[in-house]
Every structure is written in C-alpha cells, then in structure tokens.
Amino acid sequence: MDAELLELAKQFESAQQAKSSIRLSERNVVELVQKLHELHIIDFDLLHTVSGKEYITPEQLRHEMVLEIKKLGRVSLIDLADITGVDLYHVENQAQRVVSDDPSGLMLIQGEIISQSYWDSVAEEINERLQECSQISLAEIAANLNVGSELVASMLEARLGTLVKGRLEGGQLYTPAYVTRVSAMVRGAARGVTVPTNLSFLWGTLQQLLQAMDGAGGVATESSFFQSLFNGLAKEGEILGSLRAGVHWTPTVFATAQRECVDSFFSQNSFISYDTLQKLGISQPVQFLQSRYAEGIPLVTAFAHPSMIEMLDAAVEDAIDRSSWIDSLSVLPTSFGSQDASKILSHCNSVQSALKGNKGMILGDSYVFSNGFIKDVYGRMEKELEVFRLSGSSGVILSDDFHLVMEAKTRTDSGRSGEVNEKKKKKGKSSGARTEILIDDEEIIPLKSKKNQRKGKEASLVLSDTKKGTKKDLARTQEDDLNIPSDDWIMQKILTLVPDFEEQGLEDPQTILGPLANYMRPMLISSLKEKRKTLFTENSGKMKHLLDNLQKKLDEAFLNMQLYEKALDLFEDDQSTSAVLHRHLLRTMAASIGDMLFHNLDMHNKLKNGINVEESPNSESITLGSAERTALAKSFPGSLSKKALAVVEALEGKRVEAFMTSLRELAEESGLLLKKLDKKLERTLLHSYRKDLTAQVSAETDPVLLLPKVVSLLYIQVRNKALQAPGRAISVAVSRLKSVIMYGAIMYRGLEAMLRSPAPDVAYLDEDKLDDSAFKILTEYQTATVTLLSLLSASTGDEEDCTSDRILSKRELLGNLMPALKGLVLGTAQS
C-alpha cells in the first residue's frame, strides 16, 4: 500500500514538474470557470478576492474568519476583510452565518465579532483591578473597551460571583468588603432614626461621611446603592418600619409612640383634633382614626367619641323641655367650630326628635332653640313691630330725622331773629308793624276763584301704587323695601327683649342674633304686610277724600301761579327787578303750593302705610321750613322722593320756571293732574282778580297798604297782567307802569286815526285820565309812602323826636292823596 502511494506521489510530482505544451492565460481561466458554472459542473459558489486573481468559497471564508476570531477573541469586520482579502460586503454576510452557527460563544456588536473567551479574559482583568481600588464605574470600563455601558453591565452580571468578585449597583462595581462596610453604615443610620425621615437626606449624610473617611481620593457612592442596601436590610427584618413612596421612612418605634399618644389623648378627652394628628406626622388623620376607632364620629376639624354625643344630647333635651335655647359650642370643647357643632347635632337623638315633632330648630349651625322660646320672642317682636309701624318708620320721618329737622328749624329761626335784631339795632325801634310792609314785604295778595270758574273736564285722580307698568311695579317694590324694618333693627330689639344673649358672655352676640333675625324677619314682614294691607283697605276712603281735596286745592293754586308767572315777562329786560320778582313769587305763592302738596302727600303716605292721621282743615296755611321740606321729601318712597327734592331745590333757587317744571313732575309722579292756563281761564281769572282788587282798593283805609293794591290794579287795567310785587319792586313797577300807559295812549291815538272807532273800555284807561296830574298824583303818593316808611324806621319812639312832626305831615299828605289815587283807578271824579 505504501509503495503504491509513493508511486502515485512520484507520478504527481513529475506531472507537476513537467512543462505543459499548452498554456492558458488568466482571462481564459476566468472564462473557463464561468463556463463550468454555466454547465453546472461547478455547482457551488465562488467569491473573488480583492486582488481578482483568486477564487474562494464561502465555506473557506467562514473557516478563515473563525480561525482569526479564535486567535484574537475580538475582531472587527473591517480587519477580517483585510486579512482574508475579500470584499467587506461578503465578510459582513458571512459574519452573520458565523455568529448564528455559534450563538452562545460569539456575538456581533457594532461591527465587531466578540467571543465569550474574550469577555472572560476582560472580566478577569476587571476583577484584578476591582480588588485593587474597591470600586470601578461601568462608564470607565465601557470607555476603555470602547463599548456601551449596557453591554458591559450584561457581561459583568453573568460573571458576578465567578470571575468577578463584587457587587454591581447603580452603574458602579463594588467589592464585597466595601458592600459589607457600607451596609453596616446604612443599618446603623436606619436604626438610629426615631422620627419619620426622608431617606434622601440620610443618604446625603452618609455620602459626606464616606468622603470624610476616605479622603479626596475616596470612592464616590451613589444614593441608589444606599437605597438598595436599605431595601435589602428592611426585607431581611434587620431594620423595622414602613417605607412610603420609596423615600419616606417611618420607624416602628415612632409609629408605636404615635399610636400611644393618640390613644392616650382620645381616651382622656373623648375627641382629638385633626391638627393634633398632623402635628404628630399623620398626613391622613380621618382614615387613621377610623381604622383605629370604628365607633368614632368624624367631624370637620376633629374626631369625637360617641360619649360626647350623649353629653350634648342631654343638654339639648333639657333646653327644649324648659322652652329655652342652648349654644352647643358651650357644651363642646373650645376647639370645636360651628361646622363641627352642626355635624354632631345631626347625630343627637333629642335634636332629631325635636325637629320631627316641631318642638325645636337649629339656627346658625350651633344654636338650638325650642319652639316655645321662638314663639315667645316672636310674640313680643310683633308688639315691637306695631310700635315701629306707628312710630313713623314706615315711609315717614323717623324720630332721629325729626330731631335733625327741629334742630335745623331752630337754627333757621334763630338766624332770622338775629338778622332782625341787627336791623333793629342799626335802624332803631319801629313804631308800628306796618313799617316793613313795602320794604321787605313778601306777602302775596290772594286770589279768590269761584266754583263756576273751574268748569271743564274733572281731574281723574289715580293712585300711584295702582298704576300699571314696569316702572310703577319697581317703585312699589322700592316702597315695600323702605317700609320694612332692617336686620339691625330686629337684632337690636331681640337683644333688648332677651338680655340673656348678652349676659351669657358671648364674644359676638351677632352670631346668635343674626340667624334668629333672619329666621324671624320673613314672618315679621309677612305680619307687617298683612296689617298694612288691612289698614290700607280701611284707609282707602280717607286717601280718596284726601286726594280729591288736594286736587281741587292744587287746581286753583296752580292756575293762579301760572297767572302770576305771566306778569314776570314784563320785567325780563331788567335783571335785578326780575330776580326780585322771581324770588318773591317763589317764597310766597310757590312755597305755599309746595308746603300744601308736601303736607298732603305725607298724610297720604301715612294712611297708605296704616298710620291713622287726621286731615287738617287748613292745609293751605301750613308753612314749612327748608329743613322740614327736605326731611319730608326724603321720607317719600322711591322716585317720588327724588321729584320732591327737586321741588325743594327749585324753591331755594332763583327762577319760577324751574319750580313749575319740578312741580309738574312731582304731581305726575303722585298721580295728580295740573291744569294748564288757557286764554279763556286767563280772562276769567283776570276779571275775578280785577273785581276783587277793585273792592279792596275801594275799602282800603291804610295809606301804606293802598299803594301795592293800586299798582296791581293798574297793571291789570293797562296790560291785563296779574303782578305780585314786593316793596322793593314798587318803585320800578310804578315807573314801568307810567311808560306803558303813555305808550298805550300813543298806540291808541294811532289806531283811532286809522280805524275811526272809539277806544275799548277794558284794554286801557281813558285818555282823559292819562293827564300829567294823574301821573303826578301816583308818583307823589309813592314818594310820600317811601318817605313815611323811612321815617318810621328811623323813629326812636320818643314823643319829642323831631321826626314825629314829619311823620304826621307825611301821613296827612297821604291822607289827602288817597281819594285822588283811588279815583285814578276806580274812575271816580275825586281830586
């Protein structure tokens, strides 16, 4: 056999050494290999090398790669491509096959094939280094190996306890000795803690301690390492306590002391507040207490034992039996609030039975009142409410307001008297009451209208509270509000009727008075409205009669006011005289109308609110001061008060037009109608006024009082105007009258020449009476009157006074001129 093999070997050697007579080029060889592939004679894959001069099979490539991996342990694919001389693409494809054929021994990571033997050798090197320095970070190992930390961690975890003698925690690799040392420190620190502690703070303290022990080059320990050791110790039972949220540690010794403290306080006091538990470190006090005391009652701010309910229940039952009241907070601990009292009252059997049996009620969370007590207080409050209603609180002047009005009136009267005294001191004593009649006269000459002068449509009176519409409904609501006693009034009366509330030593009586007043107020309001409704029905006849009389008086007075207002137009070109006439009319006729209207509206308001009043027969003669008018205006309900205040302001003003406007608005708001002065009514009133003045002039015997009446009569005869002039304006009125009369005479002559007709008797005085002597008589009489009044003002009353003769002389002169003056206006032939 051996000889045959040797023979074959020699033949093969000779064949190789023999020179071929036919040589093939590389191109021919490549084409030949391709042809063999096409003919499937070569039925396996061939890979070109990078040089292109060699073919290699995939199996041979994998074989060479495995040999290289076993040799180096860790080879990159790029290096394998260089070593085998094959393109990187083919190396990558075959690397997947190599790793899949040996998954437990090889791994392909980030373009490298690493064998387990390589990791074993690395683990041995890491272990040697770990024993030297006690701790190595994974980040450092990964950086040295140029791989990821996750890969290093997975590699080390598989070899811990075998090739690597250490413990891996939080990205750090520690030696067993170091772990034992730190574990002992954690155990000691945890056992030394006796109160709830945040473990993060504890780990920070341990880190500082380790750094101080090991110096600047010491090992930096992560908090997660401490936490891991702590969890292990707690699991093994070496440290006792409870861990919440992973970092909040409560030692068992603290929890035991906590429970003992709570048990002690609760057993001694039968309650415990939630604040106390929170101070003890119990964050959920209600759940904690319910778990320990199932029979307890959770309140708003505290937790109570059932015995406390029994104590309060007995006190409440006693108060209801005595028809009294009780503040449950006076029985409960001082730390309890009103909400606690309300909740604990809901558990009292006596309270529940009293509520169901209508024997008592709870007001203001903590106060329990028996129905007998409530009825007694309510009965006395009804009597007080009757006094309140009759005292003028319902829409009229209150007692306090009345005092203010009287004080203002007193000041006004004293001021006026002071002015008069000053005048007297300066001018001396007056010898008669007639001295100031023409100087500061503010009395108005009255008009008298007959009943047949008020013909036409009768004024329909409609009560303001019966008008329809949103505006009137709102006004009625405001009236009701004004007529209802306030909460403060009710509370003050309750405190007066039940001094017990104040004697109990309550820090704030309002806490009990407020709920009690709120409970009684609707019932008192209902009672008050019912009584007012009854009295309103009883007083409806009086109200109708009052308004009818007021309408009649107002019709006559307002028509006269309009008549006097027209005469003011004659003096608009003279501002000073016009202002005097406006003020005179406001302070006399306008003030009289306003006072009459205010007085009657006040009576109507009282009747409407159930206050019995007697109608004054002479309401026209009522005179009010400014303060009294203001007080009455403010007492009127709703928008009526605003309209009345506008009238008061207009009376204090300087223009009659403003008063007339505000008066119309007030009358409209009150449901009254004001007649407008038309031509027919004006002629009728002027005729009546002229006739009345003629009678007064004819019967007048006082020379001083005659002049203003004569001047008023002349203005009716000449201009058909009813003039009301005070003494200060008589002189201007006389001079203006003279020019008007002369102008009238001239106009008449022109008209007579054009129309050739006689002059009418009623328009102007006859031309025969307009001679210079007539005007001379008027001016002399006016001059003598003023002189007489001046002498009277300067007179001292002494009989030897030199002015006495002059006064007698002037009186004699006026007496002589009186017949001539009367003749001037009455058409007589006296001279």
Residue, then its C-alpha position, 0 to 999 in steps of 0.5 A: m500500500d505504501a509503495e503504491l502511494l509513493e508511486l502515485a506521489k512520484q507520478f504527481e510530482s513529475a506531472q507537476q514538474a513537467k512543462s505543459s505544451i499548452r498554456l492558458s492565460e488568466r482571462n481564459v481561466v476566468e472564462l473557463v470557470q464561468k463556463l463550468h458554472e454555466l454547465h453546472i459542473i461547478d455547482f457551488d459558489l465562488l467569491h473573488t478576492v480583492s486582488g481578482k486573481e483568486y477564487i474562494t468559497p464561502e465555506q473557506l471564508r467562514h473557516e478563515m474568519v473563525l480561525e482569526i476570531k479564535k486567535l484574537g477573541r475580538v475582531s472587527l469586520i473591517d480587519l477580517a476583510d483585510i486579512t482574508g482579502v475579500d470584499l467587506y460586503h461578503v465578510e459582513n454576510q458571512a459574519q452573520r452565518v458565523v455568529s448564528d452557527d455559534p450563538s452562545g460563544l460569539m456575538l456581533i456588536q457594532g461591527e465587531i465579532i466578540s467571543q465569550s473567551y474574550w469577555d472572560s479574559v476582560a472580566e478577569e482583568i476587571n476583577e484584578r483591578l476591582q480588588e485593587c481600588s474597591q470600586i470601578s464605574l461601568a462608564e470607565i470600563a465601557a470607555n476603555l473597551n470602547v463599548g456601551s455601558e449596557l453591554v458591559a453591565s450584561m457581561l459583568e452580571a453573568r460573571l458576578g460571583t465567578l470571575v468577578k468578585g463584587r457587587l454591581e449597583g447603580g452603574q458602579l462595581y463594588t467589592p464585597a468588603y466595601v458592600t459589607r462596610v457600607s451596609a453596616m453604615v446604612r443599618g446603623a443610620a436606619r436604626g438610629v432614626t426615631v422620627p419619620t425621615n426622608l431617606s434622601f437626606l440620610w443618604g446625603t449624610l452618609q455620602q459626606l461621611l464616606q468622603a470624610m473617611d476616605g479622603a479626596g481620593g475616596v470612592a464616590t457612592e451613589s444614593s441608589f446603592f444606599q437605597s438598595l442596601f436599605n431595601g435589602l436590610a428592611k426585607e431581611g427584618e434587620i431594620l423595622g418600619s414602613l417605607r412610603a413612596g420609596v423615600h419616606w421612612t417611618p420607624t416602628v418605634f415612632a409609629t408605636a409612640q404615635r399610636e400611644c399618644v393618640d390613644s392616650f389623648f382620645s381616651q382622656n378627652s373623648f375627641i382629638s383634633y385633626d391638627t393634633l394628628q398632623k402635628l404628630g406626622i399623620s398626613q391622613p388623620v380621618q382614615f387613621l382614626q377610623s381604622r383605629y376607632a370604628e365607633g368614632i364620629p368624624l367631624v370637620t376639624a376633629f374626631a369625637h367619641p360617641s360619649m360626647i354625643e350623649m353629653l350634648d344630647a342631654a343638654v339639648e333635651d333639657a333646653i327644649d323641655r324648659s322652652s329655652w335655647i342652648d349654644s352647643l359650642s358651650v357644651l363642646p370643647t373650645s376647639f370645636g367650630s360651628q361646622d363641627a357643632s352642626k355635624i354632631l347635632s345631626h347625630c343627637n337623638s333629642v335634636q332629631s326628635a325635636l325637629k320631627g315633632n316641631k318642638g325645636m330648630i337649629l339656627g346658625d349651625s350651633y344654636v338650638f332653640s325650642n319652639g316655645f322660646i321662638k314663639d315667645v320672642y316672636g310674640r313680643m317682636e310683633k308688639e315691637l313691630e306695631v310700635f315701629r309701624l306707628s312710630g313713623s318708620s314706615g315711609v315717614i320721618l323717623s324720630d332721629d330725622f325729626h330731631l335733625v329737622m327741629e334742630a335745623k328749624t331752630r337754627t333757621d329761626s334763630g338766624r332770622s331773629g338775629e338778622v332782625n335784631e341787627k336791623k333793629k339795632k342799626k335802624g332803631k325801634s319801629s313804631g308800628a308793624r306796618t313799617e316793613i310792609l313795602i320794604d321787605d314785604e313778601e306777602i302775596i295778595p290772594l286770589k279768590s276763584k269761584k266754583n263756576q270758574r273751574k268748569g271743564k273736564e274733572a281731574s281723574l285722580v289715580l293712585s300711584d301704587t295702582k298704576k300699571g307698568t314696569k316702572k310703577d311695579l319697581a317703585r312699589t317694590q322700592e316702597d315695600d323695601l323702605n317700609i320694612p324694618s332692617d336686620d339691625w333693627i330686629m337684632q337690636k330689639i331681640l337683644t333688648l327683649v332677651p338680655d340673656f344673649e348678652e349676659q351669657g358672655l358671648e364674644d359676638p352676640q351677632t352670631i346668635l342674633g343674626p340667624l334668629a333675625n333672619y329666621m324671624r324677619p320673613m314672618l315679621i314682614s309677612s305680619l307687617k304686610e298683612k296689617r298694612k294691607t288691612l289698614f290700607t283697605e280701611n284707609s282707602g276712603k280717607m286717601k280718596h277724600l284726601l286726594d280729591n281735596l288736594q286736587k281741587k286745592l292744587d287746581e286753583a293754586f296752580l292756575n293762579m301761579q301760572l297767572y302770576e308767572k305771566a306778569l314776570d315777562l314784563f320785567e325780563d329786560d331788567q335783571s335785578t327787578s326780575a330776580v326780585l320778582h322771581r324770588h318773591l313769587l317763589r317764597t310766597m305763592a310757590a312755597s305755599i303750593g309746595d308746603m300744601l302738596f308736601h303736607n298732603l302727600d305725607m298724610h297720604n303716605k301715612l294712611k297708605n302705610g296704616i298710620n291713622v292721621e287726621e286731615s287738617p282743615n287748613s292745609e293751605s296755611i301750613t308753612l314749612g321750613s327748608a329743613e322740614r321740606t327736605a326731611l319730608a321729601k326724603s321720607f317719600p318712597g322711591s322716585l317720588s322722593k327724588k321729584a320732591l327734592a327737586v321741588v325743594e331745590a327749585l324753591e331755594g333757587k332763583r327762577v319760577e320756571a324751574f319750580m313749575t317744571s319740578l312741580r309738574e313732575l312731582a304731581e305726575e309722579s303722585g298721580l295728580l293732574l295740573k291744569k294748564l292756563d288757557k286764554k279763556l281761564e286767563r280772562t276769567l281769572l283776570h276779571s275775578y282778580r280785577k273785581d276783587l282788587t277793585a273792592q279792596v282798593s275801594a275799602e282800603t283805609d291804610p295809606v301804606l297798604l293802598l299803594p301795592k293794591v293800586v299798582s296791581l290794579l293798574y297793571i291789570q287795567v293797562r296790560n291785563k297782567a296779574l303782578q305780585a310785587p314786593g316793596r322793593a319792586i314798587s318803585v320800578a313797577v310804578s315807573r314801568l307802569k307810567s311808560v306803558i300807559m303813555y305808550g298805550a295812549i300813543m298806540y291808541r291815538g294811532l289806531e283811532a286815526m286809522l280805524r275811526s272807532p272809539a277806544p275799548d273800555v277794558a284794554y286801557l284807561d281813558e285818555d282823559k285820565l292819562d293827564d300829567s296830574a294823574f301821573k303826578i298824583l301816583t308818583e307823589y303818593q309813592t314818594a310820600t309812602v317811601t318817605l313815611l316808611s323811612l321815617l318810621s324806621a328811623s323813629t326812636g319812639d320818643e314823643e319829642d323826636c323831631t321826626s314825629d312832626r314829619i311823620l304826621s305831615k307825611r301821613e296827612l299828605l297821604g291822607n289827602l292823596m288817597p281819594a285822588l289815587k283811588g279815583l285814578v283807578l276806580g274812575t271816580a271824579q275825586s281830586 
